[in-house]
Amino acid sequence: MRALILCLLLSGCAAEPQKIPVPVTVGCVGKVPARPVGTFGAGAYPGDKAAAQAALIDSAAWEGYALKLEVIIAGCTPVHETNVP
């Protein structure tokens, strides 16, 4: 009887452990950039040409902000599968 129990215990040690995938969150790389301050629509209307220039400057600032956010988001991986024995 003892031999049977000993054989069962030793055979359990010989089996390979089962690997189970466990999701692990990974943080983002980088800090969130500062939001651009808009000049268009602030204060009195400066005229057509100055308003158009302010709108173009704001547009370029927001495009740069969006590009920086896309770069930061590209460095993020929401879930990384890890095999845990």
All heavy atoms as a GROMACS GRO file, in nm:
protein
  601
    1MET      N    1   0.082  -0.119   0.000
    1MET     CA    2   0.000   0.000   0.000
    1MET      C    3   0.087   0.126   0.000
    1MET      O    4   0.057   0.221  -0.071
    1MET     CB    5  -0.092  -0.004   0.121
    1MET     CG    6  -0.190   0.110   0.126
    1MET     SD    7  -0.303   0.096  -0.011
    1MET     CE    8  -0.424   0.208   0.035
    2ARG      N    9   0.192   0.123   0.082
    2ARG     CA   10   0.283   0.238   0.087
    2ARG      C   11   0.355   0.255  -0.046
    2ARG      O   12   0.380   0.367  -0.089
    2ARG     CB   13   0.384   0.221   0.200
    2ARG     CG   14   0.326   0.240   0.335
    2ARG     CD   15   0.431   0.229   0.439
    2ARG     NE   16   0.372   0.238   0.572
    2ARG     CZ   17   0.438   0.229   0.683
    2ARG    NH1   18   0.569   0.211   0.680
    2ARG    NH2   19   0.376   0.237   0.798
    3ALA      N   20   0.387   0.145  -0.108
    3ALA     CA   21   0.456   0.152  -0.237
    3ALA      C   22   0.366   0.215  -0.343
    3ALA      O   23   0.413   0.293  -0.428
    3ALA     CB   24   0.501   0.012  -0.280
    4LEU      N   25   0.238   0.182  -0.338
    4LEU     CA   26   0.143   0.240  -0.434
    4LEU      C   27   0.130   0.391  -0.414
    4LEU      O   28   0.133   0.467  -0.512
    4LEU     CB   29   0.006   0.173  -0.418
    4LEU     CG   30  -0.104   0.226  -0.509
    4LEU    CD1   31  -0.070   0.202  -0.655
    4LEU    CD2   32  -0.237   0.165  -0.473
    5ILE      N   33   0.120   0.433  -0.289
    5ILE     CA   34   0.111   0.577  -0.260
    5ILE      C   35   0.239   0.647  -0.303
    5ILE      O   36   0.236   0.755  -0.363
    5ILE     CB   37   0.080   0.600  -0.110
    5ILE    CG1   38  -0.060   0.549  -0.079
    5ILE    CG2   39   0.093   0.747  -0.075
    5ILE    CD1   40  -0.095   0.553   0.068
    6LEU      N   41   0.353   0.586  -0.277
    6LEU     CA   42   0.482   0.644  -0.316
    6LEU      C   43   0.492   0.656  -0.468
    6LEU      O   44   0.537   0.758  -0.520
    6LEU     CB   45   0.597   0.560  -0.260
    6LEU     CG   46   0.736   0.611  -0.290
    6LEU    CD1   47   0.758   0.748  -0.225
    6LEU    CD2   48   0.841   0.512  -0.242
    7CYS      N   49   0.446   0.555  -0.540
    7CYS     CA   50   0.449   0.558  -0.687
    7CYS      C   51   0.357   0.669  -0.741
    7CYS      O   52   0.392   0.739  -0.836
    7CYS     CB   53   0.406   0.425  -0.745
    7CYS     SG   54   0.532   0.297  -0.727
    8LEU      N   55   0.240   0.685  -0.680
    8LEU     CA   56   0.149   0.790  -0.725
    8LEU      C   57   0.207   0.929  -0.700
    8LEU      O   58   0.193   1.020  -0.784
    8LEU     CB   59   0.014   0.775  -0.655
    8LEU     CG   60  -0.072   0.656  -0.699
    8LEU    CD1   61  -0.198   0.647  -0.612
    8LEU    CD2   62  -0.109   0.667  -0.844
    9LEU      N   63   0.269   0.949  -0.586
    9LEU     CA   64   0.329   1.078  -0.556
    9LEU      C   65   0.443   1.110  -0.651
    9LEU      O   66   0.456   1.222  -0.700
    9LEU     CB   67   0.378   1.082  -0.411
    9LEU     CG   68   0.269   1.089  -0.304
    9LEU    CD1   69   0.331   1.079  -0.166
    9LEU    CD2   70   0.190   1.217  -0.317
   10LEU      N   71   0.528   1.010  -0.678
   10LEU     CA   72   0.641   1.032  -0.768
   10LEU      C   73   0.596   1.052  -0.912
   10LEU      O   74   0.658   1.128  -0.987
   10LEU     CB   75   0.741   0.917  -0.757
   10LEU     CG   76   0.818   0.911  -0.625
   10LEU    CD1   77   0.907   0.787  -0.623
   10LEU    CD2   78   0.899   1.035  -0.602
   11SER      N   79   0.490   0.986  -0.954
   11SER     CA   80   0.443   1.003  -1.091
   11SER      C   81   0.381   1.143  -1.109
   11SER      O   82   0.386   1.201  -1.217
   11SER     CB   83   0.342   0.896  -1.128
   11SER     OG   84   0.224   0.910  -1.050
   12GLY      N   85   0.325   1.200  -1.004
   12GLY     CA   86   0.273   1.336  -1.010
   12GLY      C   87   0.383   1.438  -1.029
   12GLY      O   88   0.366   1.540  -1.095
   13CYS      N   89   0.500   1.412  -0.973
   13CYS     CA   90   0.614   1.503  -0.988
   13CYS      C   91   0.674   1.495  -1.127
   13CYS      O   92   0.739   1.590  -1.173
   13CYS     CB   93   0.721   1.470  -0.884
   13CYS     SG   94   0.668   1.504  -0.715
   14ALA      N   95   0.655   1.386  -1.195
   14ALA     CA   96   0.715   1.368  -1.327
   14ALA      C   97   0.634   1.437  -1.436
   14ALA      O   98   0.685   1.460  -1.545
   14ALA     CB   99   0.728   1.219  -1.359
   15ALA      N  100   0.511   1.469  -1.409
   15ALA     CA  101   0.427   1.532  -1.511
   15ALA      C  102   0.470   1.677  -1.532
   15ALA      O  103   0.511   1.746  -1.441
   15ALA     CB  104   0.281   1.527  -1.467
   16GLU      N  105   0.458   1.723  -1.658
   16GLU     CA  106   0.493   1.861  -1.691
   16GLU      C  107   0.381   1.954  -1.646
   16GLU      O  108   0.263   1.925  -1.670
   16GLU     CB  109   0.514   1.874  -1.841
   16GLU     CG  110   0.563   2.009  -1.883
   16GLU     CD  111   0.593   2.015  -2.032
   16GLU    OE1  112   0.634   1.915  -2.091
   16GLU    OE2  113   0.574   2.124  -2.088
   17PRO      N  114   0.414   2.066  -1.583
   17PRO     CA  115   0.308   2.158  -1.538
   17PRO      C  116   0.237   2.222  -1.657
   17PRO      O  117   0.297   2.249  -1.761
   17PRO     CB  118   0.382   2.263  -1.456
   17PRO     CG  119   0.523   2.255  -1.500
   17PRO     CD  120   0.546   2.114  -1.546
   18GLN      N  121   0.110   2.246  -1.641
   18GLN     CA  122   0.029   2.306  -1.747
   18GLN      C  123   0.050   2.457  -1.746
   18GLN      O  124   0.050   2.520  -1.642
   18GLN     CB  125  -0.118   2.275  -1.723
   18GLN     CG  126  -0.209   2.326  -1.830
   18GLN     CD  127  -0.354   2.294  -1.798
   18GLN    OE1  128  -0.387   2.248  -1.692
   18GLN    NE2  129  -0.441   2.321  -1.894
   19LYS      N  130   0.071   2.514  -1.866
   19LYS     CA  131   0.090   2.659  -1.878
   19LYS      C  132  -0.044   2.724  -1.908
   19LYS      O  133  -0.115   2.683  -2.000
   19LYS     CB  134   0.191   2.691  -1.987
   19LYS     CG  135   0.330   2.645  -1.953
   19LYS     CD  136   0.430   2.688  -2.057
   19LYS     CE  137   0.569   2.643  -2.016
   19LYS     NZ  138   0.669   2.689  -2.111
   20ILE      N  139  -0.076   2.828  -1.832
   20ILE     CA  140  -0.203   2.898  -1.847
   20ILE      C  141  -0.173   3.043  -1.885
   20ILE      O  142  -0.102   3.112  -1.813
   20ILE     CB  143  -0.282   2.894  -1.716
   20ILE    CG1  144  -0.308   2.750  -1.674
   20ILE    CG2  145  -0.413   2.971  -1.729
   20ILE    CD1  146  -0.365   2.734  -1.536
   21PRO      N  147  -0.227   3.091  -1.999
   21PRO     CA  148  -0.204   3.232  -2.036
   21PRO      C  149  -0.281   3.326  -1.942
   21PRO      O  150  -0.399   3.307  -1.917
   21PRO     CB  151  -0.256   3.242  -2.179
   21PRO     CG  152  -0.346   3.125  -2.197
   21PRO     CD  153  -0.302   3.020  -2.100
   22VAL      N  154  -0.209   3.424  -1.889
   22VAL     CA  155  -0.267   3.520  -1.797
   22VAL      C  156  -0.247   3.659  -1.856
   22VAL      O  157  -0.134   3.699  -1.886
   22VAL     CB  158  -0.200   3.511  -1.658
   22VAL    CG1  159  -0.255   3.616  -1.564
   22VAL    CG2  160  -0.215   3.372  -1.601
   23PRO      N  161  -0.356   3.738  -1.874
   23PRO     CA  162  -0.338   3.874  -1.927
   23PRO      C  163  -0.274   3.965  -1.823
   23PRO      O  164  -0.312   3.965  -1.706
   23PRO     CB  165  -0.481   3.919  -1.959
   23PRO     CG  166  -0.568   3.831  -1.879
   23PRO     CD  167  -0.495   3.703  -1.855
   24VAL      N  168  -0.174   4.041  -1.868
   24VAL     CA  169  -0.102   4.133  -1.782
   24VAL      C  170  -0.107   4.271  -1.846
   24VAL      O  171  -0.071   4.287  -1.962
   24VAL     CB  172   0.045   4.088  -1.762
   24VAL    CG1  173   0.121   4.186  -1.676
   24VAL    CG2  174   0.050   3.948  -1.705
   25THR      N  175  -0.150   4.372  -1.772
   25THR     CA  176  -0.155   4.506  -1.828
   25THR      C  177  -0.015   4.567  -1.830
   25THR      O  178   0.064   4.545  -1.740
   25THR     CB  179  -0.248   4.598  -1.747
   25THR    OG1  180  -0.202   4.601  -1.613
   25THR    CG2  181  -0.390   4.548  -1.750
   26VAL      N  182   0.012   4.643  -1.935
   26VAL     CA  183   0.141   4.708  -1.952
   26VAL      C  184   0.115   4.858  -1.961
   26VAL      O  185   0.029   4.903  -2.037
   26VAL     CB  186   0.212   4.658  -2.080
   26VAL    CG1  187   0.344   4.729  -2.099
   26VAL    CG2  188   0.232   4.509  -2.072
   27GLY      N  189   0.188   4.936  -1.885
   27GLY     CA  190   0.168   5.080  -1.884
   27GLY      C  191   0.216   5.146  -2.012
   27GLY      O  192   0.290   5.088  -2.092
   28CYS      N  193   0.171   5.268  -2.031
   28CYS     CA  194   0.210   5.345  -2.148
   28CYS      C  195   0.346   5.410  -2.128
   28CYS      O  196   0.388   5.434  -2.015
   28CYS     CB  197   0.107   5.455  -2.176
   28CYS     SG  198  -0.053   5.389  -2.222
   29VAL      N  199   0.411   5.436  -2.239
   29VAL     CA  200   0.542   5.501  -2.235
   29VAL      C  201   0.522   5.649  -2.265
   29VAL      O  202   0.458   5.684  -2.363
   29VAL     CB  203   0.636   5.439  -2.340
   29VAL    CG1  204   0.771   5.506  -2.338
   29VAL    CG2  205   0.649   5.290  -2.316
   30GLY      N  206   0.576   5.734  -2.182
   30GLY     CA  207   0.569   5.877  -2.208
   30GLY      C  208   0.459   5.946  -2.130
   30GLY      O  209   0.367   5.885  -2.078
   31LYS      N  210   0.473   6.078  -2.123
   31LYS     CA  211   0.375   6.160  -2.054
   31LYS      C  212   0.279   6.222  -2.155
   31LYS      O  213   0.314   6.241  -2.271
   31LYS     CB  214   0.445   6.271  -1.975
   31LYS     CG  215   0.532   6.219  -1.864
   31LYS     CD  216   0.595   6.334  -1.787
   31LYS     CE  217   0.681   6.281  -1.675
   31LYS     NZ  218   0.745   6.390  -1.600
   32VAL      N  219   0.160   6.254  -2.109
   32VAL     CA  220   0.061   6.318  -2.195
   32VAL      C  221   0.106   6.462  -2.222
   32VAL      O  222   0.138   6.535  -2.129
   32VAL     CB  223  -0.078   6.318  -2.127
   32VAL    CG1  224  -0.179   6.389  -2.214
   32VAL    CG2  225  -0.121   6.175  -2.099
   33PRO      N  226   0.112   6.502  -2.350
   33PRO     CA  227   0.154   6.639  -2.381
   33PRO      C  228   0.051   6.741  -2.334
   33PRO      O  229  -0.068   6.709  -2.319
   33PRO     CB  230   0.168   6.638  -2.533
   33PRO     CG  231   0.081   6.528  -2.580
   33PRO     CD  232   0.081   6.426  -2.471
   34ALA      N  233   0.096   6.862  -2.316
   34ALA     CA  234   0.006   6.970  -2.275
   34ALA      C  235  -0.086   7.008  -2.391
   34ALA      O  236  -0.044   7.010  -2.507
   34ALA     CB  237   0.087   7.092  -2.231
   35ARG      N  238  -0.212   7.035  -2.358
   35ARG     CA  239  -0.307   7.076  -2.462
   35ARG      C  240  -0.269   7.214  -2.516
   35ARG      O  241  -0.233   7.302  -2.439
   35ARG     CB  242  -0.448   7.083  -2.405
   35ARG     CG  243  -0.504   6.947  -2.370
   35ARG     CD  244  -0.642   6.963  -2.311
   35ARG     NE  245  -0.730   7.025  -2.408
   35ARG     CZ  246  -0.843   6.970  -2.453
   35ARG    NH1  247  -0.880   6.855  -2.408
   35ARG    NH2  248  -0.916   7.033  -2.542
   36PRO      N  249  -0.278   7.234  -2.647
   36PRO     CA  250  -0.247   7.366  -2.702
   36PRO      C  251  -0.354   7.468  -2.664
   36PRO      O  252  -0.472   7.435  -2.650
   36PRO     CB  253  -0.243   7.342  -2.853
   36PRO     CG  254  -0.318   7.217  -2.876
   36PRO     CD  255  -0.308   7.136  -2.750
   37VAL      N  256  -0.309   7.590  -2.649
   37VAL     CA  257  -0.401   7.700  -2.617
   37VAL      C  258  -0.445   7.763  -2.748
   37VAL      O  259  -0.361   7.803  -2.830
   37VAL     CB  260  -0.332   7.805  -2.527
   37VAL    CG1  261  -0.425   7.921  -2.499
   37VAL    CG2  262  -0.285   7.740  -2.398
   38GLY      N  263  -0.575   7.772  -2.769
   38GLY     CA  264  -0.628   7.827  -2.893
   38GLY      C  265  -0.631   7.979  -2.891
   38GLY      O  266  -0.667   8.040  -2.791
   39THR      N  267  -0.590   8.040  -3.002
   39THR     CA  268  -0.596   8.186  -3.013
   39THR      C  269  -0.714   8.229  -3.098
   39THR      O  270  -0.758   8.343  -3.087
   39THR     CB  271  -0.467   8.240  -3.077
   39THR    OG1  272  -0.447   8.177  -3.204
   39THR    CG2  273  -0.347   8.214  -2.988
   40PHE      N  274  -0.766   8.138  -3.180
   40PHE     CA  275  -0.879   8.173  -3.265
   40PHE      C  276  -1.005   8.180  -3.180
   40PHE      O  277  -1.034   8.092  -3.101
   40PHE     CB  278  -0.898   8.069  -3.375
   40PHE     CG  279  -1.010   8.101  -3.470
   40PHE    CD1  280  -0.995   8.200  -3.564
   40PHE    CD2  281  -1.130   8.033  -3.462
   40PHE    CE1  282  -1.097   8.230  -3.652
   40PHE    CE2  283  -1.233   8.064  -3.548
   40PHE     CZ  284  -1.216   8.162  -3.644
   41GLY      N  285  -1.080   8.287  -3.195
   41GLY     CA  286  -1.205   8.304  -3.122
   41GLY      C  287  -1.188   8.367  -2.985
   41GLY      O  288  -1.284   8.381  -2.911
   42ALA      N  289  -1.065   8.400  -2.948
   42ALA     CA  290  -1.041   8.464  -2.818
   42ALA      C  291  -1.033   8.615  -2.839
   42ALA      O  292  -0.955   8.664  -2.920
   42ALA     CB  293  -0.911   8.412  -2.758
   43GLY      N  294  -1.116   8.688  -2.768
   43GLY     CA  295  -1.113   8.834  -2.777
   43GLY      C  296  -1.196   8.884  -2.894
   43GLY      O  297  -1.278   8.814  -2.952
   44ALA      N  298  -1.170   9.008  -2.930
   44ALA     CA  299  -1.245   9.073  -3.038
   44ALA      C  300  -1.200   9.019  -3.173
   44ALA      O  301  -1.088   8.971  -3.190
   44ALA     CB  302  -1.222   9.224  -3.032
   45TYR      N  303  -1.288   9.028  -3.272
   45TYR     CA  304  -1.257   8.980  -3.406
   45TYR      C  305  -1.152   9.070  -3.468
   45TYR      O  306  -1.173   9.190  -3.486
   45TYR     CB  307  -1.384   8.980  -3.490
   45TYR     CG  308  -1.365   8.920  -3.628
   45TYR    CD1  309  -1.341   8.785  -3.643
   45TYR    CD2  310  -1.369   8.999  -3.742
   45TYR    CE1  311  -1.324   8.730  -3.768
   45TYR    CE2  312  -1.352   8.945  -3.868
   45TYR     CZ  313  -1.329   8.810  -3.880
   45TYR     OH  314  -1.311   8.756  -4.004
   46PRO      N  315  -1.034   9.015  -3.506
   46PRO     CA  316  -0.925   9.098  -3.555
   46PRO      C  317  -0.933   9.134  -3.703
   46PRO      O  318  -0.857   9.216  -3.751
   46PRO     CB  319  -0.802   9.012  -3.528
   46PRO     CG  320  -0.854   8.873  -3.539
   46PRO     CD  321  -0.995   8.876  -3.489
   47GLY      N  322  -1.021   9.071  -3.776
   47GLY     CA  323  -1.028   9.093  -3.920
   47GLY      C  324  -1.011   8.960  -3.990
   47GLY      O  325  -0.967   8.861  -3.931
   48ASP      N  326  -1.042   8.958  -4.118
   48ASP     CA  327  -1.041   8.832  -4.192
   48ASP      C  328  -0.903   8.768  -4.200
   48ASP      O  329  -0.888   8.648  -4.176
   48ASP     CB  330  -1.096   8.854  -4.333
   48ASP     CG  331  -1.244   8.885  -4.332
   48ASP    OD1  332  -1.310   8.852  -4.231
   48ASP    OD2  333  -1.293   8.941  -4.432
   49LYS      N  334  -0.802   8.847  -4.236
   49LYS     CA  335  -0.668   8.792  -4.255
   49LYS      C  336  -0.610   8.742  -4.122
   49LYS      O  337  -0.556   8.631  -4.116
   49LYS     CB  338  -0.576   8.897  -4.316
   49LYS     CG  339  -0.441   8.844  -4.353
   49LYS     CD  340  -0.357   8.947  -4.427
   49LYS     CE  341  -0.223   8.889  -4.464
   49LYS     NZ  342  -0.139   8.984  -4.535
   50ALA      N  343  -0.620   8.819  -4.017
   50ALA     CA  344  -0.565   8.780  -3.887
   50ALA      C  345  -0.641   8.660  -3.830
   50ALA      O  346  -0.582   8.571  -3.768
   50ALA     CB  347  -0.570   8.897  -3.790
   51ALA      N  348  -0.773   8.656  -3.854
   51ALA     CA  349  -0.852   8.542  -3.805
   51ALA      C  350  -0.812   8.414  -3.879
   51ALA      O  351  -0.803   8.307  -3.819
   51ALA     CB  352  -1.001   8.570  -3.823
   52ALA      N  353  -0.787   8.426  -4.009
   52ALA     CA  354  -0.745   8.308  -4.087
   52ALA      C  355  -0.608   8.260  -4.041
   52ALA      O  356  -0.585   8.139  -4.030
   52ALA     CB  357  -0.743   8.343  -4.235
   53GLN      N  358  -0.517   8.352  -4.014
   53GLN     CA  359  -0.385   8.314  -3.965
   53GLN      C  360  -0.395   8.247  -3.828
   53GLN      O  361  -0.327   8.147  -3.802
   53GLN     CB  362  -0.293   8.436  -3.958
   53GLN     CG  363  -0.251   8.487  -4.093
   53GLN     CD  364  -0.169   8.615  -4.084
   53GLN    OE1  365  -0.173   8.686  -3.984
   53GLN    NE2  366  -0.098   8.647  -4.191
   54ALA      N  367  -0.480   8.301  -3.740
   54ALA     CA  368  -0.497   8.242  -3.608
   54ALA      C  369  -0.556   8.100  -3.619
   54ALA      O  370  -0.515   8.009  -3.547
   54ALA     CB  371  -0.586   8.329  -3.520
   55ALA      N  372  -0.649   8.083  -3.712
   55ALA     CA  373  -0.709   7.951  -3.732
   55ALA      C  374  -0.605   7.851  -3.784
   55ALA      O  375  -0.603   7.735  -3.742
   55ALA     CB  376  -0.827   7.960  -3.828
   56LEU      N  377  -0.518   7.894  -3.875
   56LEU     CA  378  -0.414   7.806  -3.927
   56LEU      C  379  -0.312   7.769  -3.819
   56LEU      O  380  -0.268   7.655  -3.810
   56LEU     CB  381  -0.342   7.872  -4.046
   56LEU     CG  382  -0.421   7.878  -4.176
   56LEU    CD1  383  -0.345   7.958  -4.281
   56LEU    CD2  384  -0.448   7.737  -4.227
   57ILE      N  385  -0.276   7.866  -3.735
   57ILE     CA  386  -0.182   7.839  -3.626
   57ILE      C  387  -0.243   7.740  -3.528
   57ILE      O  388  -0.178   7.644  -3.485
   57ILE     CB  389  -0.142   7.970  -3.557
   57ILE    CG1  390  -0.056   8.055  -3.650
   57ILE    CG2  391  -0.069   7.943  -3.426
   57ILE    CD1  392  -0.031   8.196  -3.602
   58ASP      N  393  -0.371   7.760  -3.494
   58ASP     CA  394  -0.439   7.668  -3.403
   58ASP      C  395  -0.449   7.528  -3.464
   58ASP      O  396  -0.431   7.428  -3.395
   58ASP     CB  397  -0.578   7.719  -3.368
   58ASP     CG  398  -0.576   7.836  -3.271
   58ASP    OD1  399  -0.467   7.867  -3.220
   58ASP    OD2  400  -0.683   7.894  -3.246
   59SER      N  401  -0.478   7.524  -3.594
   59SER     CA  402  -0.489   7.394  -3.661
   59SER      C  403  -0.357   7.319  -3.657
   59SER      O  404  -0.353   7.199  -3.629
   59SER     CB  405  -0.533   7.415  -3.806
   59SER     OG  406  -0.530   7.294  -3.877
   60ALA      N  407  -0.247   7.389  -3.682
   60ALA     CA  408  -0.115   7.325  -3.678
   60ALA      C  409  -0.081   7.278  -3.536
   60ALA      O  410  -0.024   7.169  -3.517
   60ALA     CB  411  -0.008   7.422  -3.729
   61ALA      N  412  -0.118   7.359  -3.437
   61ALA     CA  413  -0.091   7.320  -3.298
   61ALA      C  414  -0.170   7.196  -3.260
   61ALA      O  415  -0.117   7.104  -3.195
   61ALA     CB  416  -0.125   7.436  -3.204
   62TRP      N  417  -0.296   7.186  -3.302
   62TRP     CA  418  -0.378   7.069  -3.269
   62TRP      C  419  -0.331   6.946  -3.345
   62TRP      O  420  -0.339   6.834  -3.293
   62TRP     CB  421  -0.526   7.098  -3.296
   62TRP     CG  422  -0.588   7.175  -3.185
   62TRP    CD1  423  -0.619   7.308  -3.183
   62TRP    CD2  424  -0.623   7.126  -3.055
   62TRP    NE1  425  -0.672   7.343  -3.062
   62TRP    CE2  426  -0.675   7.233  -2.981
   62TRP    CE3  427  -0.615   7.001  -2.994
   62TRP    CZ2  428  -0.720   7.219  -2.850
   62TRP    CZ3  429  -0.660   6.988  -2.864
   62TRP    CH2  430  -0.711   7.095  -2.793
   63GLU      N  431  -0.283   6.964  -3.467
   63GLU     CA  432  -0.230   6.849  -3.542
   63GLU      C  433  -0.104   6.795  -3.475
   63GLU      O  434  -0.085   6.673  -3.466
   63GLU     CB  435  -0.200   6.889  -3.687
   63GLU     CG  436  -0.324   6.903  -3.772
   63GLU     CD  437  -0.292   6.945  -3.914
   63GLU    OE1  438  -0.175   6.942  -3.955
   63GLU    OE2  439  -0.388   6.979  -3.985
   64GLY      N  440  -0.018   6.885  -3.427
   64GLY     CA  441   0.101   6.840  -3.354
   64GLY      C  442   0.065   6.769  -3.225
   64GLY      O  443   0.126   6.668  -3.187
   65TYR      N  444  -0.037   6.819  -3.155
   65TYR     CA  445  -0.086   6.758  -3.031
   65TYR      C  446  -0.140   6.617  -3.060
   65TYR      O  447  -0.109   6.522  -2.989
   65TYR     CB  448  -0.194   6.846  -2.971
   65TYR     CG  449  -0.260   6.792  -2.847
   65TYR    CD1  450  -0.190   6.786  -2.726
   65TYR    CD2  451  -0.392   6.752  -2.848
   65TYR    CE1  452  -0.251   6.739  -2.611
   65TYR    CE2  453  -0.453   6.704  -2.734
   65TYR     CZ  454  -0.383   6.697  -2.615
   65TYR     OH  455  -0.443   6.651  -2.503
   66ALA      N  456  -0.219   6.605  -3.167
   66ALA     CA  457  -0.275   6.475  -3.204
   66ALA      C  458  -0.164   6.377  -3.242
   66ALA      O  459  -0.170   6.258  -3.207
   66ALA     CB  460  -0.374   6.491  -3.319
   67LEU      N  461  -0.062   6.424  -3.311
   67LEU     CA  462   0.049   6.337  -3.350
   67LEU      C  463   0.124   6.286  -3.226
   67LEU      O  464   0.158   6.168  -3.218
   67LEU     CB  465   0.145   6.411  -3.442
   67LEU     CG  466   0.264   6.332  -3.493
   67LEU    CD1  467   0.218   6.216  -3.579
   67LEU    CD2  468   0.358   6.421  -3.572
   68LYS      N  469   0.148   6.375  -3.129
   68LYS     CA  470   0.214   6.333  -3.006
   68LYS      C  471   0.130   6.229  -2.931
   68LYS      O  472   0.184   6.133  -2.877
   68LYS     CB  473   0.240   6.453  -2.916
   68LYS     CG  474   0.347   6.546  -2.968
   68LYS     CD  475   0.361   6.669  -2.879
   68LYS     CE  476   0.457   6.770  -2.938
   68LYS     NZ  477   0.463   6.892  -2.859
   69LEU      N  478  -0.002   6.248  -2.927
   69LEU     CA  479  -0.089   6.151  -2.861
   69LEU      C  480  -0.087   6.016  -2.933
   69LEU      O  481  -0.086   5.910  -2.869
   69LEU     CB  482  -0.232   6.204  -2.855
   69LEU     CG  483  -0.258   6.314  -2.754
   69LEU    CD1  484  -0.403   6.359  -2.763
   69LEU    CD2  485  -0.228   6.268  -2.612
   70GLU      N  486  -0.084   6.019  -3.067
   70GLU     CA  487  -0.078   5.894  -3.143
   70GLU      C  488   0.052   5.819  -3.116
   70GLU      O  489   0.052   5.696  -3.106
   70GLU     CB  490  -0.091   5.922  -3.292
   70GLU     CG  491  -0.231   5.960  -3.334
   70GLU     CD  492  -0.242   5.995  -3.481
   70GLU    OE1  493  -0.139   5.992  -3.552
   70GLU    OE2  494  -0.353   6.027  -3.524
   71VAL      N  495   0.162   5.891  -3.101
   71VAL     CA  496   0.290   5.827  -3.071
   71VAL      C  497   0.285   5.762  -2.932
   71VAL      O  498   0.331   5.650  -2.914
   71VAL     CB  499   0.406   5.930  -3.079
   71VAL    CG1  500   0.533   5.875  -3.021
   71VAL    CG2  501   0.427   5.974  -3.223
   72ILE      N  502   0.226   5.832  -2.836
   72ILE     CA  503   0.216   5.776  -2.702
   72ILE      C  504   0.124   5.654  -2.701
   72ILE      O  505   0.156   5.552  -2.640
   72ILE     CB  506   0.165   5.883  -2.603
   72ILE    CG1  507   0.273   5.989  -2.583
   72ILE    CG2  508   0.128   5.821  -2.469
   72ILE    CD1  509   0.229   6.108  -2.504
   73ILE      N  510   0.012   5.662  -2.771
   73ILE     CA  511  -0.081   5.550  -2.775
   73ILE      C  512  -0.019   5.430  -2.845
   73ILE      O  513  -0.044   5.315  -2.808
   73ILE     CB  514  -0.213   5.592  -2.843
   73ILE    CG1  515  -0.288   5.690  -2.752
   73ILE    CG2  516  -0.300   5.473  -2.875
   73ILE    CD1  517  -0.408   5.754  -2.817
   74ALA      N  518   0.063   5.454  -2.946
   74ALA     CA  519   0.129   5.344  -3.016
   74ALA      C  520   0.224   5.268  -2.924
   74ALA      O  521   0.247   5.149  -2.942
   74ALA     CB  522   0.205   5.396  -3.138
   75GLY      N  523   0.277   5.336  -2.822
   75GLY     CA  524   0.366   5.270  -2.727
   75GLY      C  525   0.292   5.192  -2.621
   75GLY      O  526   0.353   5.122  -2.541
   76CYS      N  527   0.160   5.201  -2.617
   76CYS     CA  528   0.080   5.131  -2.518
   76CYS      C  529   0.031   4.998  -2.575
   76CYS      O  530  -0.011   4.991  -2.690
   76CYS     CB  531  -0.043   5.212  -2.479
   76CYS     SG  532  -0.006   5.369  -2.402
   77THR      N  533   0.036   4.897  -2.494
   77THR     CA  534  -0.025   4.770  -2.529
   77THR      C  535  -0.122   4.737  -2.417
   77THR      O  536  -0.081   4.721  -2.303
   77THR     CB  537   0.079   4.658  -2.544
   77THR    OG1  538   0.159   4.654  -2.427
   77THR    CG2  539   0.166   4.680  -2.664
   78PRO      N  540  -0.252   4.731  -2.446
   78PRO     CA  541  -0.349   4.715  -2.340
   78PRO      C  542  -0.336   4.584  -2.264
   78PRO      O  543  -0.345   4.581  -2.144
   78PRO     CB  544  -0.483   4.724  -2.412
   78PRO     CG  545  -0.454   4.702  -2.554
   78PRO     CD  546  -0.310   4.739  -2.577
   79VAL      N  547  -0.313   4.474  -2.333
   79VAL     CA  548  -0.302   4.345  -2.266
   79VAL      C  549  -0.192   4.265  -2.333
   79VAL      O  550  -0.182   4.257  -2.454
   79VAL     CB  551  -0.435   4.267  -2.275
   79VAL    CG1  552  -0.421   4.129  -2.216
   79VAL    CG2  553  -0.546   4.343  -2.206
   80HIS      N  554  -0.108   4.208  -2.250
   80HIS     CA  555   0.004   4.126  -2.298
   80HIS      C  556  -0.017   3.986  -2.242
   80HIS      O  557  -0.024   3.968  -2.120
   80HIS     CB  558   0.136   4.185  -2.254
   80HIS     CG  559   0.255   4.106  -2.297
   80HIS    ND1  560   0.293   4.097  -2.428
   80HIS    CD2  561   0.342   4.031  -2.227
   80HIS    CE1  562   0.400   4.020  -2.436
   80HIS    NE2  563   0.431   3.979  -2.316
   81GLU      N  564  -0.024   3.887  -2.327
   81GLU     CA  565  -0.044   3.749  -2.281
   81GLU      C  566   0.087   3.692  -2.229
   81GLU      O  567   0.189   3.696  -2.296
   81GLU     CB  568  -0.096   3.661  -2.396
   81GLU     CG  569  -0.236   3.694  -2.440
   81GLU     CD  570  -0.341   3.649  -2.341
   81GLU    OE1  571  -0.317   3.551  -2.268
   81GLU    OE2  572  -0.447   3.712  -2.335
   82THR      N  573   0.083   3.639  -2.109
   82THR     CA  574   0.200   3.579  -2.046
   82THR      C  575   0.164   3.437  -2.006
   82THR      O  576   0.057   3.413  -1.950
   82THR     CB  577   0.244   3.658  -1.922
   82THR    OG1  578   0.266   3.792  -1.960
   82THR    CG2  579   0.369   3.599  -1.863
   83ASN      N  580   0.254   3.344  -2.032
   83ASN     CA  581   0.232   3.206  -1.990
   83ASN      C  582   0.287   3.187  -1.850
   83ASN      O  583   0.403   3.210  -1.825
   83ASN     CB  584   0.298   3.108  -2.086
   83ASN     CG  585   0.225   3.101  -2.218
   83ASN    OD1  586   0.104   3.117  -2.222
   83ASN    ND2  587   0.298   3.077  -2.325
   84VAL      N  588   0.200   3.144  -1.761
   84VAL     CA  589   0.239   3.119  -1.624
   84VAL      C  590   0.231   2.968  -1.600
   84VAL      O  591   0.128   2.907  -1.626
   84VAL     CB  592   0.145   3.194  -1.526
   84VAL    CG1  593   0.180   3.157  -1.382
   84VAL    CG2  594   0.153   3.342  -1.549
   85PRO      N  595   0.341   2.908  -1.555
   85PRO     CA  596   0.337   2.763  -1.533
   85PRO      C  597   0.251   2.727  -1.414
   85PRO      O  598   0.229   2.799  -1.324
   85PRO     CB  599   0.482   2.724  -1.509
   85PRO     CG  600   0.553   2.851  -1.477
   85PRO     CD  601   0.470   2.963  -1.529
   0.00000   0.00000   0.00000
